């Protein structure tokens, strides 16, 4: 497979570049690019998994799909792609990284997020629009969403059941790393609202540094009113706000140093 990057716009302070990683078997990369490019001031570009640098990008997105056919374990082979060294180093440097569905699985396999995604409790592929409740409203991915806000997002996975041991789960809760939980239409966290059996209805988590976020639902497939929901765009807009504030802070710090 040969992939060319999207033609880049001239780099300005108002333009943010998001890298959308393509693994063999990715199938939501185009959805991510379309959703991101649909927002003002953003430009998404495909980055093939054999690339080795992500320095020119402001944020990184690992899309859904079936990387390497999901052989062995979901994300287990993709974790060793050349681009993942750059993903890991950029994440450790504080750059925002978003992993949706298969991307969430890759982030867990790479050690950037704790826990694991295992087979759905039903042993069936789950494909529907569900409700998720925002648990943390001050993360770089959920700004503008008050705690308790419901986001209607689609899911499409066979191995989306989040699992973590008791110690890891305590740490996730203590550090407010659980960003989204599956909920019913009233915002209640109940077993009936859990589409895959995830422990404590967990739908998405972040790392302790709060710059890496993985979720099983697809915000890219809920960023256009014609798709039935625009709630996914709130996540991308939150990333824009976070990056803008970070740029402003760095500019202010440089100005102080010069002065």
Secondary structure, DSSP 4 states (H G I P E B T S, - for coil): ---PPPPPPPP-TT-EEEEEEE-TTB-SHHHHHHHHHTSTTEEEEEEETT----TT-SEEEE--B-GGGG-SSTTTTGGGSTHHHHHHHHHHTT-EEEEETHHHHHHHHTTSSSSEEE--TTSS-EEEEEEEEE--SSSTTSTT--TT-EEEEEEEESS-EEE--HHHHHHHHHTT-EEEEEE-TTS---GGG-SS--GGGEEEEE-TTS-EEEESSBGGGGSBGGGTB-THHHHHHHHHHHHHHHHHHHHHHHHHHH-
